[in-house]
Amino acid sequence: MSNINQPGNYRGLVVDRGLSTSSGGHLQMEVTMQATEKYDEENQVWSPFNFEDCEAQAYLNLITGKEKENAINCRQIMRAFGWDGMAFSTLNNPDSPLATQIQWRMGMETYNEVERCKVQGISAYDAAPGRQVEKLDPAAVRAIDAKYAGILKNLGGGPKPKSATPRPVAPAPVSPDPTPAALPTPPVAAAALAAAVTTAPSGESTVVTPAPEKPKRGRPAAPKAPPAAPAVVTPPPVMPVATAAPVTPMTQQDAWDAYTAKAAGKTDMEITNTWTGIVHEIGGDEKVGADWSGVYAQCCSKLGV
C-alpha cells in the first residue's frame, strides 16, 4: 500500500504507533494509519475508501525547543487516542488501552519546492468533520434565560422598562378673519391731514396739499460707517492620526490560548490544522523562536477570525 495523495477528511485503523526523535532532536509520536472511509463534503456522509494508496503517517512533536510540552499536539493525541497525559511511555506501549481507530485530515503542503499531501491533524474517530453547530431548541433557550436572569442583569442586559415618549401637541387651528383690520394712523399724520382740509365758501370740503417742509439748518448728518469686515476664523490644527500599537511578543502558550479563544466558533480540527500548517510553513518550532505573536496573527487571518 502507498500513501494517500488526495486532501480531505479520512478515518480508519491505527496500524502502528510509537515514540521517536524528530530531526530537531525532540520527542515525537509517529502514527501509521490505514483509511477505510473518506468524508464526502458535498453530501456530508462517510463513504467507503478502498484504494491501494490508503496509508498515511502522522508525526506529532510532544516537546518544543524550550523543553516544554507541545500543547497542541498533546491535546490532539488525548482527544484522538483517549490518552490521559500521565506518561509518554503509554504512547509507546502497544498493549496500552488506547483507541485503535481515529480520524485525520490530509492537506497539500510545499517544502523545499516539493508539494506533498501530509497529515495536518488528528481527532477522535467519531468527531464531526467540518463545522457543525448543534443549537438548542427555543424552549431550552428560554429556560436558560430564565435561569441566568440575575447574571444577565449584572451584565447590564435583560429587559428594560420602556419609557413613554411624549407626543407633540398640535397647535389649535385659527380661523382667518375675512375683514382685515384697518391700520392705525400715526398721530402726527392725522393732525397734518386735519389741518390740510378746509371748507370752501360753497360748503364743499377741499383738500389742500401741505407745503413741503423747510430744510433744517445745521451741518449735514455724518455718513454711516461702513460695516466691519468679518473676522478671519483660523481652522484648528490637524492632529496626527494615531498609529496602531505594536504587537506584544507572545510565548507559544500565550499565542495558542489567545488564538483558540478568538476562534471559539471553529471546530477543533480547523483550529489545529490552521496552527500546524502555519508553523510548518515557517519551518517548525525552532524557526519561530521565542516570539509567537506572528503565528497567532497569521492563524487568525487565515481562519478569518
C-alpha positions as CSV (number, residue, x, y, z in Angstrom):
1,M,0.0,0.0,0.0
2,S,1.1,3.6,-0.7
3,N,0.4,6.9,0.9
4,I,-2.8,8.9,0.4
5,N,-2.3,11.7,-2.2
6,Q,-5.7,13.5,-2.0
7,P,-6.6,16.1,0.6
8,G,-9.7,15.6,2.7
9,N,-11.0,14.0,5.9
10,Y,-10.3,10.3,6.5
11,R,-10.8,7.8,9.3
12,G,-9.7,4.2,9.7
13,L,-7.4,1.9,11.6
14,V,-4.2,2.7,13.6
15,V,-1.7,0.2,12.1
16,D,1.3,1.2,14.3
17,R,2.3,3.9,16.8
18,G,5.3,4.7,19.0
19,L,7.8,7.3,20.2
20,S,10.8,8.5,18.2
21,T,13.1,11.5,17.9
22,S,12.5,14.3,15.3
23,S,15.1,15.7,13.0
24,G,15.5,18.6,15.5
25,G,16.2,16.1,18.3
26,H,12.8,16.4,20.1
27,L,10.5,13.7,21.3
28,Q,7.7,12.9,18.9
29,M,4.9,10.3,18.3
30,E,4.7,8.5,15.0
31,V,1.4,7.1,13.9
32,T,0.7,4.9,10.8
33,M,-2.9,4.8,9.7
34,Q,-4.9,2.9,7.1
35,A,-8.0,4.7,5.7
36,T,-11.3,2.8,5.4
37,E,-13.6,5.8,4.9
38,K,-13.4,9.3,3.3
39,Y,-15.8,12.1,4.1
40,D,-18.0,13.3,1.2
41,E,-18.3,17.0,1.9
42,E,-20.9,17.6,-0.8
43,N,-23.3,15.0,0.6
44,Q,-22.0,15.2,4.2
45,V,-21.6,11.4,4.6
46,W,-18.8,9.0,5.1
47,S,-18.1,6.9,2.0
48,P,-16.0,3.6,1.8
49,F,-12.4,4.2,0.8
50,N,-10.9,1.0,-0.6
51,F,-7.9,2.1,-2.6
52,E,-4.3,0.9,-2.8
53,D,-3.0,4.3,-1.7
54,C,-4.8,4.4,1.6
55,E,-2.0,4.8,4.2
56,A,-0.8,8.0,6.0
57,Q,1.8,8.8,8.5
58,A,1.5,11.5,11.3
59,Y,4.5,13.0,13.1
60,L,3.4,14.8,16.3
61,N,6.1,16.6,18.3
62,L,5.5,16.2,22.0
63,I,8.2,18.6,23.3
64,T,9.1,22.0,22.0
65,G,12.5,23.6,21.5
66,K,12.2,25.1,25.0
67,E,11.8,21.6,26.6
68,K,8.1,22.3,27.3
69,E,5.1,20.2,26.3
70,N,3.7,20.9,22.8
71,A,0.2,21.7,24.0
72,I,-1.4,21.5,20.5
73,N,-0.2,18.0,19.6
74,C,-0.6,16.7,23.1
75,R,-4.3,17.7,23.2
76,Q,-4.8,16.2,19.8
77,I,-3.4,12.9,21.0
78,M,-5.5,13.0,24.1
79,R,-8.8,13.6,22.1
80,A,-8.0,11.1,19.4
81,F,-6.5,8.2,21.4
82,G,-8.0,8.8,24.9
83,W,-4.6,9.3,26.4
84,D,-4.7,10.6,30.0
85,G,-1.4,12.5,29.6
86,M,0.1,10.8,32.7
87,A,3.1,9.1,30.9
88,F,4.7,9.2,27.5
89,S,5.5,5.5,27.8
90,T,1.8,4.8,27.4
91,L,2.0,6.0,23.8
92,N,4.9,3.7,23.1
93,N,3.3,0.6,24.6
94,P,1.4,-1.5,22.0
95,D,-0.7,-3.1,24.8
96,S,-1.9,0.2,26.3
97,P,-5.7,0.7,26.2
98,L,-5.6,3.5,23.5
99,A,-8.0,3.9,20.6
100,T,-7.3,1.7,17.6
101,Q,-9.4,3.8,15.1
102,I,-9.0,7.6,14.7
103,Q,-9.8,10.4,12.2
104,W,-7.4,12.7,10.5
105,R,-7.1,15.5,8.0
106,M,-4.9,15.4,4.8
107,G,-3.8,18.6,3.1
108,M,-1.2,19.7,0.5
109,E,2.0,21.3,1.8
110,T,5.1,22.6,0.0
111,Y,8.5,22.0,1.4
112,N,11.8,22.7,-0.5
113,E,9.7,23.4,-3.6
114,V,8.1,19.9,-3.4
115,E,4.4,19.6,-2.9
116,R,3.1,16.7,-0.8
117,C,-0.1,15.5,0.8
118,K,0.5,15.3,4.5
119,V,-1.4,14.8,7.7
120,Q,-2.4,18.2,9.2
121,G,-4.2,17.0,12.3
122,I,-5.8,14.0,14.1
123,S,-9.1,13.7,16.1
124,A,-11.4,11.1,17.6
125,Y,-12.9,8.6,15.2
126,D,-16.5,9.9,15.6
127,A,-15.6,13.6,15.7
128,A,-17.7,15.8,13.4
129,P,-15.7,16.6,10.3
130,G,-16.1,20.3,9.5
131,R,-18.0,23.0,11.2
132,Q,-21.4,21.7,12.6
133,V,-23.1,23.7,15.4
134,E,-25.8,21.9,17.4
135,K,-28.3,24.5,18.6
136,L,-30.8,24.2,21.5
137,D,-34.5,24.3,20.8
138,P,-36.3,27.6,21.6
139,A,-37.9,26.2,24.8
140,A,-34.5,25.3,26.2
141,V,-33.1,28.7,25.3
142,R,-36.0,30.4,27.2
143,A,-35.3,28.2,30.2
144,I,-31.6,29.3,30.1
145,D,-32.5,33.0,30.0
146,A,-34.9,32.5,33.0
147,K,-32.2,30.5,34.9
148,Y,-29.5,33.1,34.4
149,A,-31.6,36.3,34.6
150,G,-29.6,37.5,37.6
151,I,-26.3,37.2,35.7
152,L,-27.8,39.0,32.7
153,K,-29.0,41.8,35.0
154,N,-25.5,42.2,36.5
155,L,-24.1,42.4,32.9
156,G,-26.5,45.3,32.1
157,G,-28.6,43.1,29.9
158,G,-32.1,41.7,30.2
159,P,-35.4,43.5,29.5
160,K,-35.6,47.2,30.4
161,P,-38.8,49.2,31.1
162,K,-40.0,51.2,28.1
163,S,-40.0,55.0,28.7
164,A,-43.1,56.8,27.5
165,T,-42.2,59.3,24.8
166,P,-44.4,62.4,25.0
167,R,-46.3,63.1,21.8
168,P,-46.1,66.6,20.3
169,V,-49.3,68.6,20.8
170,A,-50.6,70.2,17.6
171,P,-51.5,73.9,17.9
172,A,-55.2,74.8,17.9
173,P,-56.4,75.9,14.4
174,V,-57.0,79.7,13.9
175,S,-59.9,80.7,11.7
176,P,-58.9,83.5,9.3
177,D,-60.9,86.8,9.6
178,P,-62.2,87.7,6.1
179,T,-62.3,91.5,7.1
180,P,-58.8,92.8,7.6
181,A,-58.4,95.3,10.4
182,A,-57.7,98.9,9.5
183,L,-54.1,100.1,10.0
184,P,-53.7,102.7,12.8
185,T,-53.0,106.3,11.7
186,P,-50.0,107.9,13.3
187,P,-50.9,111.0,15.4
188,V,-48.7,113.4,13.5
189,A,-50.1,112.3,10.1
190,A,-53.7,112.6,11.4
191,A,-53.1,116.2,12.6
192,A,-51.5,117.3,9.4
193,L,-54.3,115.7,7.4
194,A,-56.9,117.7,9.5
195,A,-55.1,121.0,9.0
196,A,-54.9,120.4,5.3
197,V,-58.7,120.1,5.0
198,T,-60.6,123.5,4.7
199,T,-64.2,124.3,4.0
200,A,-64.9,126.2,0.7
201,P,-67.4,129.1,0.6
202,S,-69.9,126.9,-1.1
203,G,-69.7,124.4,1.8
204,E,-67.7,121.8,-0.1
205,S,-64.6,120.4,1.5
206,T,-61.4,121.0,-0.3
207,V,-58.2,119.1,0.3
208,V,-55.2,121.5,0.4
209,T,-51.8,119.9,-0.3
210,P,-49.5,120.8,2.6
211,A,-46.4,122.8,1.7
212,P,-43.1,120.9,1.7
213,E,-41.1,121.1,4.9
214,K,-38.2,123.5,5.0
215,P,-34.8,122.0,5.2
216,K,-33.3,122.0,8.7
217,R,-30.4,124.2,9.3
218,G,-27.1,122.9,10.6
219,R,-24.5,120.5,9.5
220,P,-25.5,117.6,7.3
221,A,-25.6,114.2,9.1
222,A,-22.4,112.3,9.1
223,P,-22.4,109.4,6.7
224,K,-22.8,105.9,8.3
225,A,-19.7,104.0,9.0
226,P,-19.2,101.0,6.6
227,P,-19.9,97.6,8.2
228,A,-16.9,96.0,9.8
229,A,-15.1,93.2,7.9
230,P,-15.9,89.7,9.1
231,A,-13.3,88.2,11.4
232,V,-11.0,85.7,9.9
233,V,-11.5,82.3,11.6
234,T,-8.3,80.2,11.8
235,P,-9.1,76.5,11.4
236,P,-7.9,74.3,14.3
237,P,-4.6,72.4,13.6
238,V,-4.9,69.0,12.1
239,M,-3.9,66.4,14.8
240,P,-1.8,63.4,13.5
241,V,-3.6,60.1,13.3
242,A,-2.6,57.7,16.0
243,T,-0.9,54.7,14.7
244,A,-1.7,51.2,15.8
245,A,0.2,49.9,18.8
246,P,2.9,47.4,18.1
247,V,2.1,43.7,18.6
248,T,3.2,42.5,22.1
249,P,5.6,39.5,21.9
250,M,3.8,36.2,22.9
251,T,5.0,32.9,24.1
252,Q,3.8,29.7,22.4
253,Q,1.3,29.0,25.2
254,D,0.0,32.6,25.3
255,A,-0.4,32.6,21.5
256,W,-2.2,29.3,21.5
257,D,-4.6,30.3,24.3
258,A,-5.4,33.7,22.6
259,Y,-5.8,32.0,19.2
260,T,-8.2,29.3,20.5
261,A,-10.2,31.8,22.4
262,K,-10.7,34.0,19.4
263,A,-11.5,31.0,17.1
264,A,-14.0,29.5,19.6
265,G,-16.7,29.3,16.8
266,K,-14.5,26.9,14.7
267,T,-14.0,23.2,15.1
268,D,-11.0,21.7,16.9
269,M,-9.8,20.3,13.6
270,E,-10.0,23.7,11.8
271,I,-8.2,25.4,14.7
272,T,-5.5,22.8,14.9
273,N,-4.9,22.4,11.2
274,T,-4.5,26.1,10.7
275,W,-2.0,26.4,13.5
276,T,0.1,23.4,12.5
277,G,0.0,24.5,8.8
278,I,1.4,28.0,9.7
279,V,4.1,26.6,12.0
280,H,5.1,24.1,9.3
281,E,5.3,26.9,6.6
282,I,7.6,28.9,8.9
283,G,9.9,25.8,9.4
284,G,8.9,24.4,12.8
285,D,9.1,25.5,16.4
286,E,12.8,26.2,16.2
287,K,12.3,28.7,13.3
288,V,9.5,30.5,15.1
289,G,11.7,31.3,18.1
290,A,10.6,32.9,21.4
291,D,8.0,35.3,19.9
292,W,4.8,33.5,18.7
293,S,2.8,36.7,18.1
294,G,3.4,36.3,14.3
295,V,2.0,32.8,14.3
296,Y,-1.0,34.0,16.3
297,A,-1.7,36.8,13.8
298,Q,-1.3,34.6,10.7
299,C,-3.6,31.9,12.1
300,C,-6.3,34.4,12.9
301,S,-6.0,35.9,9.4
302,K,-6.1,32.6,7.6
303,L,-9.1,31.3,9.7
304,G,-10.9,34.6,9.3
305,V,-11.4,35.4,12.9
